[in-house]
Amino acid sequence: MTIQSINHVQLPFPAGAEGPVRRFYASLLGLPEVRLKADSTLRFAAGTQRIDLVPIEQWQPHPSVSHLAFEVQDLPALRRRLLQAELPLVENRALPGYLRFYVKDPAGNQLEFLEPDHTQEAAP
């Protein structure tokens, strides 16, 4: 038996916050929404994986150590888009070989966005 990949990740959000959550993932991040069945779960495709966001009546935020990390292309463009939306970014956690930042979605779920830093590879 071998594990091939992650199929999906499931994150909570406060019931009633579907609009801001949908706008964040679809409009700001550009992820296509996936409709599998008629329920209240919001689903978005991230490549071949999926992010399922489930409304929770008694929602509580996760500790900041819990997060979902996305490897992206053109991190600076995503950074500009999120800053234009006036979202606070955390950019003080260096990772050798990568450019990265963190942001919280409307539900308070922490997300990491990273891209290989090819300028470091070119340096002598």
N, CA, C and O atoms as a GROMACS GRO file, in nm:
protein
  496
    1MET      N    1   0.084  -0.118   0.000
    1MET     CA    2   0.000   0.000   0.000
    1MET      C    3   0.088   0.124   0.000
    1MET      O    4   0.184   0.133   0.077
    2THR      N    5   0.056   0.219  -0.086
    2THR     CA    6   0.124   0.347  -0.086
    2THR      C    7   0.021   0.459  -0.094
    2THR      O    8  -0.081   0.447  -0.161
    3ILE      N    9   0.048   0.566  -0.025
    3ILE     CA   10  -0.038   0.683  -0.033
    3ILE      C   11   0.004   0.763  -0.155
    3ILE      O   12   0.122   0.793  -0.172
    4GLN      N   13  -0.091   0.796  -0.239
    4GLN     CA   14  -0.063   0.865  -0.364
    4GLN      C   15  -0.067   1.017  -0.351
    4GLN      O   16   0.018   1.086  -0.408
    5SER      N   17  -0.162   1.070  -0.279
    5SER     CA   18  -0.175   1.215  -0.265
    5SER      C   19  -0.281   1.246  -0.160
    5SER      O   20  -0.347   1.157  -0.108
    6ILE      N   21  -0.295   1.374  -0.131
    6ILE     CA   22  -0.404   1.418  -0.045
    6ILE      C   23  -0.522   1.447  -0.136
    6ILE      O   24  -0.508   1.521  -0.234
    7ASN      N   25  -0.637   1.391  -0.107
    7ASN     CA   26  -0.757   1.412  -0.187
    7ASN      C   27  -0.823   1.545  -0.152
    7ASN      O   28  -0.857   1.622  -0.241
    8HIS      N   29  -0.840   1.571  -0.021
    8HIS     CA   30  -0.901   1.696   0.022
    8HIS      C   31  -0.864   1.725   0.166
    8HIS      O   32  -0.820   1.637   0.240
    9VAL      N   33  -0.883   1.849   0.203
    9VAL     CA   34  -0.868   1.892   0.340
    9VAL      C   35  -1.000   1.958   0.379
    9VAL      O   36  -1.066   2.020   0.295
   10GLN      N   37  -1.038   1.944   0.503
   10GLN     CA   38  -1.164   2.000   0.551
   10GLN      C   39  -1.135   2.104   0.658
   10GLN      O   40  -1.066   2.077   0.756
   11LEU      N   41  -1.190   2.224   0.638
   11LEU     CA   42  -1.172   2.334   0.734
   11LEU      C   43  -1.308   2.384   0.779
   11LEU      O   44  -1.404   2.384   0.701
   12PRO      N   45  -1.318   2.427   0.903
   12PRO     CA   46  -1.446   2.481   0.952
   12PRO      C   47  -1.459   2.630   0.924
   12PRO      O   48  -1.359   2.700   0.904
   13PHE      N   49  -1.582   2.677   0.921
   13PHE     CA   50  -1.609   2.820   0.921
   13PHE      C   51  -1.739   2.842   0.996
   13PHE      O   52  -1.821   2.751   1.005
   14PRO      N   53  -1.760   2.963   1.050
   14PRO     CA   54  -1.883   2.988   1.126
   14PRO      C   55  -2.005   2.983   1.036
   14PRO      O   56  -2.007   3.045   0.930
   15ALA      N   57  -2.106   2.909   1.077
   15ALA     CA   58  -2.231   2.904   1.001
   15ALA      C   59  -2.281   3.046   0.978
   15ALA      O   60  -2.279   3.128   1.070
   16GLY      N   61  -2.325   3.074   0.857
   16GLY     CA   62  -2.373   3.206   0.821
   16GLY      C   63  -2.269   3.292   0.751
   16GLY      O   64  -2.302   3.400   0.702
   17ALA      N   65  -2.145   3.247   0.745
   17ALA     CA   66  -2.038   3.325   0.682
   17ALA      C   67  -2.005   3.275   0.542
   17ALA      O   68  -1.894   3.295   0.494
   18GLU      N   69  -2.101   3.210   0.476
   18GLU     CA   70  -2.076   3.152   0.344
   18GLU      C   71  -2.031   3.257   0.243
   18GLU      O   72  -1.940   3.230   0.163
   19GLY      N   73  -2.093   3.375   0.244
   19GLY     CA   74  -2.058   3.479   0.147
   19GLY      C   75  -1.913   3.522   0.153
   19GLY      O   76  -1.843   3.514   0.052
   20PRO      N   77  -1.864   3.566   0.269
   20PRO     CA   78  -1.723   3.606   0.277
   20PRO      C   79  -1.626   3.492   0.249
   20PRO      O   80  -1.521   3.513   0.187
   21VAL      N   81  -1.660   3.371   0.293
   21VAL     CA   82  -1.572   3.256   0.269
   21VAL      C   83  -1.567   3.226   0.119
   21VAL      O   84  -1.459   3.205   0.064
   22ARG      N   85  -1.681   3.225   0.054
   22ARG     CA   86  -1.687   3.199  -0.091
   22ARG      C   87  -1.610   3.307  -0.168
   22ARG      O   88  -1.534   3.274  -0.259
   23ARG      N   89  -1.628   3.434  -0.132
   23ARG     CA   90  -1.555   3.542  -0.201
   23ARG      C   91  -1.404   3.528  -0.183
   23ARG      O   92  -1.329   3.548  -0.278
   24PHE      N   93  -1.361   3.492  -0.062
   24PHE     CA   94  -1.218   3.478  -0.036
   24PHE      C   95  -1.157   3.368  -0.124
   24PHE      O   96  -1.060   3.392  -0.196
   25TYR      N   97  -1.216   3.249  -0.119
   25TYR     CA   98  -1.156   3.136  -0.190
   25TYR      C   99  -1.176   3.146  -0.342
   25TYR      O  100  -1.084   3.112  -0.418
   26ALA      N  101  -1.292   3.191  -0.387
   26ALA     CA  102  -1.318   3.198  -0.531
   26ALA      C  103  -1.260   3.325  -0.593
   26ALA      O  104  -1.188   3.318  -0.692
   27SER      N  105  -1.291   3.441  -0.536
   27SER     CA  106  -1.251   3.567  -0.598
   27SER      C  107  -1.105   3.603  -0.570
   27SER      O  108  -1.029   3.632  -0.662
   28LEU      N  109  -1.066   3.602  -0.443
   28LEU     CA  110  -0.929   3.643  -0.410
   28LEU      C  111  -0.825   3.539  -0.445
   28LEU      O  112  -0.720   3.571  -0.500
   29LEU      N  113  -0.854   3.412  -0.412
   29LEU     CA  114  -0.756   3.307  -0.442
   29LEU      C  115  -0.772   3.249  -0.582
   29LEU      O  116  -0.680   3.187  -0.634
   30GLY      N  117  -0.888   3.269  -0.643
   30GLY     CA  118  -0.910   3.220  -0.779
   30GLY      C  119  -0.933   3.071  -0.789
   30GLY      O  120  -0.909   3.012  -0.894
   31LEU      N  121  -0.981   3.009  -0.682
   31LEU     CA  122  -1.007   2.865  -0.685
   31LEU      C  123  -1.148   2.838  -0.737
   31LEU      O  124  -1.243   2.902  -0.692
   32PRO      N  125  -1.162   2.745  -0.832
   32PRO     CA  126  -1.296   2.713  -0.881
   32PRO      C  127  -1.377   2.638  -0.777
   32PRO      O  128  -1.328   2.547  -0.709
   33GLU      N  129  -1.504   2.677  -0.765
   33GLU     CA  130  -1.594   2.608  -0.672
   33GLU      C  131  -1.640   2.478  -0.736
   33GLU      O  132  -1.668   2.472  -0.856
   34VAL      N  133  -1.646   2.373  -0.655
   34VAL     CA  134  -1.688   2.240  -0.699
   34VAL      C  135  -1.818   2.207  -0.630
   34VAL      O  136  -1.827   2.213  -0.507
   35ARG      N  137  -1.918   2.173  -0.706
   35ARG     CA  138  -2.048   2.136  -0.647
   35ARG      C  139  -2.067   1.986  -0.663
   35ARG      O  140  -2.087   1.937  -0.774
   36LEU      N  141  -2.061   1.914  -0.552
   36LEU     CA  142  -2.073   1.768  -0.554
   36LEU      C  143  -2.212   1.720  -0.516
   36LEU      O  144  -2.264   1.627  -0.576
   37LYS      N  145  -2.270   1.783  -0.417
   37LYS     CA  146  -2.402   1.743  -0.371
   37LYS      C  147  -2.468   1.862  -0.303
   37LYS      O  148  -2.402   1.961  -0.269
   38ALA      N  149  -2.596   1.852  -0.285
   38ALA     CA  150  -2.670   1.963  -0.224
   38ALA      C  151  -2.656   1.959  -0.072
   38ALA      O  152  -2.736   1.896  -0.004
   39ASP      N  153  -2.554   2.025  -0.022
   39ASP     CA  154  -2.538   2.040   0.122
   39ASP      C  155  -2.474   2.176   0.148
   39ASP      O  156  -2.455   2.253   0.053
   40SER      N  157  -2.443   2.207   0.269
   40SER     CA  158  -2.393   2.340   0.302
   40SER      C  159  -2.241   2.351   0.295
   40SER      O  160  -2.186   2.458   0.323
   41THR      N  161  -2.172   2.244   0.260
   41THR     CA  162  -2.027   2.247   0.248
   41THR      C  163  -1.987   2.324   0.123
   41THR      O  164  -2.044   2.304   0.016
   42LEU      N  165  -1.889   2.413   0.138
   42LEU     CA  166  -1.833   2.483   0.023
   42LEU      C  167  -1.708   2.407  -0.019
   42LEU      O  168  -1.623   2.376   0.065
   43ARG      N  169  -1.696   2.377  -0.147
   43ARG     CA  170  -1.582   2.299  -0.197
   43ARG      C  171  -1.512   2.376  -0.308
   43ARG      O  172  -1.577   2.433  -0.396
   44PHE      N  173  -1.378   2.376  -0.302
   44PHE     CA  174  -1.298   2.446  -0.402
   44PHE      C  175  -1.186   2.354  -0.449
   44PHE      O  176  -1.127   2.281  -0.369
   45ALA      N  177  -1.156   2.359  -0.578
   45ALA     CA  178  -1.048   2.278  -0.635
   45ALA      C  179  -0.917   2.355  -0.624
   45ALA      O  180  -0.910   2.474  -0.654
   46ALA      N  181  -0.814   2.284  -0.581
   46ALA     CA  182  -0.678   2.336  -0.576
   46ALA      C  183  -0.592   2.234  -0.650
   46ALA      O  184  -0.536   2.143  -0.589
   47GLY      N  185  -0.582   2.250  -0.781
   47GLY     CA  186  -0.518   2.147  -0.862
   47GLY      C  187  -0.604   2.024  -0.859
   47GLY      O  188  -0.725   2.031  -0.885
   48THR      N  189  -0.545   1.910  -0.829
   48THR     CA  190  -0.623   1.785  -0.821
   48THR      C  191  -0.677   1.760  -0.681
   48THR      O  192  -0.749   1.663  -0.659
   49GLN      N  193  -0.643   1.848  -0.586
   49GLN     CA  194  -0.693   1.835  -0.450
   49GLN      C  195  -0.812   1.928  -0.430
   49GLN      O  196  -0.842   2.011  -0.516
   50ARG      N  197  -0.879   1.911  -0.318
   50ARG     CA  198  -0.998   1.989  -0.289
   50ARG      C  199  -0.992   2.044  -0.147
   50ARG      O  200  -0.937   1.981  -0.056
   51ILE      N  201  -1.049   2.162  -0.130
   51ILE     CA  202  -1.064   2.222   0.002
   51ILE      C  203  -1.212   2.224   0.031
   51ILE      O  204  -1.289   2.288  -0.041
   52ASP      N  205  -1.253   2.155   0.135
   52ASP     CA  206  -1.394   2.152   0.178
   52ASP      C  207  -1.407   2.240   0.302
   52ASP      O  208  -1.338   2.219   0.401
   53LEU      N  209  -1.495   2.337   0.295
   53LEU     CA  210  -1.520   2.427   0.407
   53LEU      C  211  -1.658   2.399   0.461
   53LEU      O  212  -1.758   2.411   0.390
   54VAL      N  213  -1.664   2.360   0.587
   54VAL     CA  214  -1.787   2.312   0.649
   54VAL      C  215  -1.838   2.414   0.752
   54VAL      O  216  -1.764   2.454   0.842
   55PRO      N  217  -1.965   2.457   0.738
   55PRO     CA  218  -2.019   2.550   0.837
   55PRO      C  219  -2.043   2.480   0.970
   55PRO      O  220  -2.096   2.369   0.975
   56ILE      N  221  -2.003   2.546   1.078
   56ILE     CA  222  -2.013   2.492   1.212
   56ILE      C  223  -2.091   2.591   1.299
   56ILE      O  224  -2.056   2.709   1.305
   57GLU      N  225  -2.194   2.544   1.364
   57GLU     CA  226  -2.275   2.631   1.451
   57GLU      C  227  -2.194   2.680   1.571
   57GLU      O  228  -2.198   2.799   1.603
   58GLN      N  229  -2.121   2.592   1.637
   58GLN     CA  230  -2.043   2.628   1.755
   58GLN      C  231  -1.896   2.639   1.718
   58GLN      O  232  -1.810   2.576   1.781
   59TRP      N  233  -1.866   2.718   1.616
   59TRP     CA  234  -1.732   2.730   1.560
   59TRP      C  235  -1.634   2.794   1.658
   59TRP      O  236  -1.670   2.888   1.729
   60GLN      N  237  -1.513   2.742   1.663
   60GLN     CA  238  -1.403   2.797   1.742
   60GLN      C  239  -1.280   2.804   1.652
   60GLN      O  240  -1.254   2.710   1.577
   61PRO      N  241  -1.202   2.913   1.657
   61PRO     CA  242  -1.082   2.921   1.574
   61PRO      C  243  -0.978   2.819   1.616
   61PRO      O  244  -0.969   2.781   1.733
   62HIS      N  245  -0.898   2.773   1.518
   62HIS     CA  246  -0.788   2.680   1.545
   62HIS      C  247  -0.666   2.755   1.597
   62HIS      O  248  -0.652   2.875   1.572
   63PRO      N  249  -0.579   2.686   1.668
   63PRO     CA  250  -0.453   2.750   1.706
   63PRO      C  251  -0.375   2.787   1.579
   63PRO      O  252  -0.389   2.720   1.477
   64SER      N  253  -0.294   2.892   1.586
   64SER     CA  254  -0.225   2.940   1.467
   64SER      C  255  -0.123   2.841   1.412
   64SER      O  256  -0.080   2.854   1.297
   65VAL      N  257  -0.082   2.743   1.491
   65VAL     CA  258   0.011   2.644   1.439
   65VAL      C  259  -0.057   2.554   1.334
   65VAL      O  260   0.009   2.500   1.246
   66SER      N  261  -0.188   2.538   1.344
   66SER     CA  262  -0.263   2.461   1.245
   66SER      C  263  -0.283   2.549   1.122
   66SER      O  264  -0.333   2.660   1.133
   67HIS      N  265  -0.243   2.498   1.005
   67HIS     CA  266  -0.262   2.576   0.885
   67HIS      C  267  -0.259   2.487   0.762
   67HIS      O  268  -0.218   2.371   0.767
   68LEU      N  269  -0.303   2.543   0.652
   68LEU     CA  270  -0.301   2.478   0.522
   68LEU      C  271  -0.202   2.556   0.437
   68LEU      O  272  -0.210   2.678   0.430
   69ALA      N  273  -0.109   2.487   0.372
   69ALA     CA  274  -0.006   2.553   0.291
   69ALA      C  275  -0.031   2.526   0.143
   69ALA      O  276  -0.055   2.412   0.102
   70PHE      N  277  -0.024   2.633   0.064
   70PHE     CA  278  -0.040   2.625  -0.081
   70PHE      C  279   0.092   2.661  -0.148
   70PHE      O  280   0.150   2.765  -0.116
   71GLU      N  281   0.141   2.578  -0.238
   71GLU     CA  282   0.253   2.619  -0.322
   71GLU      C  283   0.192   2.682  -0.446
   71GLU      O  284   0.106   2.623  -0.511
   72VAL      N  285   0.236   2.803  -0.478
   72VAL     CA  286   0.173   2.882  -0.584
   72VAL      C  287   0.276   2.925  -0.688
   72VAL      O  288   0.396   2.918  -0.666
   73GLN      N  289   0.224   2.970  -0.802
   73GLN     CA  290   0.306   3.037  -0.902
   73GLN      C  291   0.269   3.185  -0.897
   73GLN      O  292   0.151   3.219  -0.886
   74ASP      N  293   0.368   3.270  -0.906
   74ASP     CA  294   0.352   3.416  -0.902
   74ASP      C  295   0.301   3.463  -0.766
   74ASP      O  296   0.197   3.528  -0.756
   75LEU      N  297   0.374   3.428  -0.664
   75LEU     CA  298   0.340   3.470  -0.527
   75LEU      C  299   0.329   3.622  -0.514
   75LEU      O  300   0.240   3.670  -0.443
   76PRO      N  301   0.415   3.701  -0.580
   76PRO     CA  302   0.400   3.847  -0.567
   76PRO      C  303   0.264   3.898  -0.616
   76PRO      O  304   0.210   3.991  -0.557
   77ALA      N  305   0.209   3.840  -0.720
   77ALA     CA  306   0.077   3.884  -0.770
   77ALA      C  307  -0.032   3.851  -0.667
   77ALA      O  308  -0.120   3.934  -0.643
   78LEU      N  309  -0.025   3.733  -0.607
   78LEU     CA  310  -0.123   3.697  -0.504
   78LEU      C  311  -0.108   3.789  -0.383
   78LEU      O  312  -0.207   3.833  -0.325
   79ARG      N  313   0.015   3.818  -0.347
   79ARG     CA  314   0.041   3.909  -0.235
   79ARG      C  315  -0.023   4.045  -0.260
   79ARG      O  316  -0.091   4.100  -0.173
   80ARG      N  317  -0.002   4.101  -0.381
   80ARG     CA  318  -0.062   4.231  -0.415
   80ARG      C  319  -0.214   4.225  -0.406
   80ARG      O  320  -0.277   4.317  -0.353
   81ARG      N  321  -0.274   4.118  -0.459
   81ARG     CA  322  -0.421   4.105  -0.458
   81ARG      C  323  -0.475   4.101  -0.315
   81ARG      O  324  -0.576   4.165  -0.286
   82LEU      N  325  -0.409   4.028  -0.227
   82LEU     CA  326  -0.456   4.019  -0.089
   82LEU      C  327  -0.434   4.150  -0.014
   82LEU      O  328  -0.518   4.189   0.068
   83LEU      N  329  -0.324   4.219  -0.042
   83LEU     CA  330  -0.302   4.349   0.021
   83LEU      C  331  -0.403   4.452  -0.029
   83LEU      O  332  -0.448   4.536   0.049
   84GLN      N  333  -0.439   4.446  -0.158
   84GLN     CA  334  -0.541   4.537  -0.212
   84GLN      C  335  -0.675   4.513  -0.144
   84GLN      O  336  -0.755   4.605  -0.130
   85ALA      N  337  -0.700   4.388  -0.103
   85ALA     CA  338  -0.823   4.355  -0.031
   85ALA      C  339  -0.812   4.389   0.118
   85ALA      O  340  -0.901   4.359   0.197
   86GLU      N  341  -0.700   4.452   0.155
   86GLU     CA  342  -0.673   4.498   0.291
   86GLU      C  343  -0.669   4.384   0.393
   86GLU      O  344  -0.715   4.399   0.506
   87LEU      N  345  -0.614   4.271   0.350
   87LEU     CA  346  -0.596   4.158   0.441
   87LEU      C  347  -0.457   4.167   0.503
   87LEU      O  348  -0.360   4.189   0.431
   88PRO      N  349  -0.444   4.150   0.633
   88PRO     CA  350  -0.312   4.155   0.697
   88PRO      C  351  -0.234   4.027   0.666
   88PRO      O  352  -0.284   3.916   0.685
   89LEU      N  353  -0.112   4.045   0.620
   89LEU     CA  354  -0.024   3.932   0.589
   89LEU      C  355   0.082   3.922   0.699
   89LEU      O  356   0.125   4.023   0.755
   90VAL      N  357   0.123   3.800   0.727
   90VAL     CA  358   0.236   3.776   0.818
   90VAL      C  359   0.351   3.732   0.730
   90VAL      O  360   0.345   3.629   0.663
   91GLU      N  361   0.458   3.813   0.730
   91GLU     CA  362   0.571   3.787   0.640
   91GLU      C  363   0.703   3.777   0.715
   91GLU      O  364   0.809   3.795   0.655
   92ASN      N  365   0.699   3.748   0.843
   92ASN     CA  366   0.821   3.749   0.924
   92ASN      C  367   0.874   3.609   0.956
   92ASN      O  368   0.952   3.594   1.049
   93ARG      N  369   0.832   3.510   0.881
   93ARG     CA  370   0.877   3.373   0.909
   93ARG      C  371   0.953   3.320   0.788
   93ARG      O  372   0.894   3.255   0.701
   94ALA      N  373   1.080   3.347   0.782
   94ALA     CA  374   1.163   3.306   0.668
   94ALA      C  375   1.172   3.154   0.658
   94ALA      O  376   1.172   3.084   0.759
   95LEU      N  377   1.179   3.105   0.536
   95LEU     CA  378   1.200   2.963   0.509
   95LEU      C  379   1.304   2.956   0.398
   95LEU      O  380   1.276   2.997   0.285
   96PRO      N  381   1.423   2.904   0.426
   96PRO     CA  382   1.529   2.901   0.324
   96PRO      C  383   1.481   2.834   0.195
   96PRO      O  384   1.423   2.726   0.197
   97GLY      N  385   1.506   2.902   0.083
   97GLY     CA  386   1.470   2.849  -0.048
   97GLY      C  387   1.330   2.885  -0.094
   97GLY      O  388   1.291   2.849  -0.205
   98TYR      N  389   1.254   2.956  -0.012
   98TYR     CA  390   1.116   2.990  -0.047
   98TYR      C  391   1.084   3.136  -0.015
   98TYR      O  392   1.141   3.195   0.077
   99LEU      N  393   0.994   3.190  -0.093
   99LEU     CA  394   0.924   3.314  -0.059
   99LEU      C  395   0.792   3.268   0.002
   99LEU      O  396   0.733   3.172  -0.046
  100ARG      N  397   0.746   3.335   0.107
  100ARG     CA  398   0.620   3.291   0.165
  100ARG      C  399   0.558   3.398   0.254
  100ARG      O  400   0.624   3.493   0.298
  101PHE      N  401   0.430   3.380   0.278
  101PHE     CA  402   0.357   3.462   0.374
  101PHE      C  403   0.237   3.384   0.422
  101PHE      O  404   0.199   3.282   0.364
  102TYR      N  405   0.176   3.433   0.530
  102TYR     CA  406   0.056   3.374   0.587
  102TYR      C  407  -0.056   3.477   0.585
  102TYR      O  408  -0.030   3.597   0.591
  103VAL      N  409  -0.179   3.430   0.575
  103VAL     CA  410  -0.298   3.513   0.585
  103VAL      C  411  -0.409   3.427   0.645
  103VAL      O  412  -0.408   3.305   0.631
  104LYS      N  413  -0.503   3.491   0.710
  104LYS     CA  414  -0.617   3.417   0.763
  104LYS      C  415  -0.736   3.437   0.670
  104LYS      O  416  -0.760   3.547   0.620
  105ASP      N  417  -0.812   3.329   0.648
  105ASP     CA  418  -0.935   3.340   0.570
  105ASP      C  419  -1.042   3.406   0.657
  105ASP      O  420  -1.018   3.430   0.775
  106PRO      N  421  -1.160   3.435   0.602
  106PRO     CA  422  -1.264   3.502   0.682
  106PRO      C  423  -1.307   3.426   0.806
  106PRO      O  424  -1.364   3.485   0.898
  107ALA      N  425  -1.280   3.296   0.812
  107ALA     CA  426  -1.316   3.216   0.930
  107ALA      C  427  -1.203   3.210   1.032
  107ALA      O  428  -1.219   3.152   1.139
  108GLY      N  429  -1.089   3.270   1.000
  108GLY     CA  430  -0.976   3.265   1.091
  108GLY      C  431  -0.883   3.148   1.069
  108GLY      O  432  -0.788   3.129   1.144
  109ASN      N  433  -0.908   3.067   0.966
  109ASN     CA  434  -0.817   2.957   0.932
  109ASN      C  435  -0.689   3.017   0.875
  109ASN      O  436  -0.693   3.099   0.784
  110GLN      N  437  -0.575   2.975   0.930
  110GLN     CA  438  -0.448   3.028   0.881
  110GLN      C  439  -0.405   2.954   0.755
  110GLN      O  440  -0.407   2.830   0.750
  111LEU      N  441  -0.366   3.031   0.653
  111LEU     CA  442  -0.321   2.976   0.526
  111LEU      C  443  -0.180   3.025   0.498
  111LEU      O  444  -0.148   3.141   0.521
  112GLU      N  445  -0.097   2.935   0.449
  112GLU     CA  446   0.040   2.970   0.409
  112GLU      C  447   0.047   2.962   0.257
  112GLU      O  448  -0.006   2.869   0.196
  113PHE      N  449   0.114   3.059   0.197
  113PHE     CA  450   0.136   3.059   0.053
  113PHE      C  451   0.286   3.067   0.031
  113PHE      O  452   0.352   3.157   0.084
  114LEU      N  453   0.340   2.975  -0.047
  114LEU     CA  454   0.483   2.974  -0.070
  114LEU      C  455   0.516   2.942  -0.214
  114LEU      O  456   0.438   2.879  -0.286
  115GLU      N  457   0.635   2.986  -0.255
  115GLU     CA  458   0.685   2.964  -0.390
  115GLU      C  459   0.836   2.950  -0.380
  115GLU      O  460   0.900   3.024  -0.306
  116PRO      N  461   0.896   2.854  -0.454
  116PRO     CA  462   1.042   2.843  -0.451
  116PRO      C  463   1.105   2.977  -0.490
  116PRO      O  464   1.060   3.044  -0.584
  117ASP      N  465   1.210   3.015  -0.418
  117ASP     CA  466   1.281   3.140  -0.444
  117ASP      C  467   1.398   3.108  -0.537
  117ASP      O  468   1.504   3.067  -0.491
  118HIS      N  469   1.377   3.127  -0.666
  118HIS     CA  470   1.480   3.094  -0.766
  118HIS      C  471   1.596   3.192  -0.764
  118HIS      O  472   1.701   3.164  -0.820
  119THR      N  473   1.578   3.308  -0.701
  119THR     CA  474   1.690   3.403  -0.692
  119THR      C  475   1.797   3.349  -0.597
  119THR      O  476   1.915   3.378  -0.615
  120GLN      N  477   1.758   3.272  -0.498
  120GLN     CA  478   1.856   3.214  -0.406
  120GLN      C  479   1.938   3.107  -0.477
  120GLN      O  480   2.056   3.091  -0.448
  121GLU      N  481   1.875   3.034  -0.569
  121GLU     CA  482   1.947   2.928  -0.642
  121GLU      C  483   2.052   2.989  -0.735
  121GLU      O  484   2.156   2.927  -0.760
  122ALA      N  485   2.026   3.109  -0.786
  122ALA     CA  486   2.117   3.172  -0.882
  122ALA      C  487   2.237   3.237  -0.813
  122ALA      O  488   2.338   3.262  -0.878
  123ALA      N  489   2.227   3.263  -0.684
  123ALA     CA  490   2.335   3.330  -0.613
  123ALA      C  491   2.453   3.235  -0.596
  123ALA      O  492   2.434   3.115  -0.575
  124PRO      N  493   2.579   3.288  -0.604
  124PRO     CA  494   2.698   3.201  -0.588
  124PRO      C  495   2.718   3.154  -0.446
  124PRO      O  496   2.813   3.081  -0.418
   0.00000   0.00000   0.00000
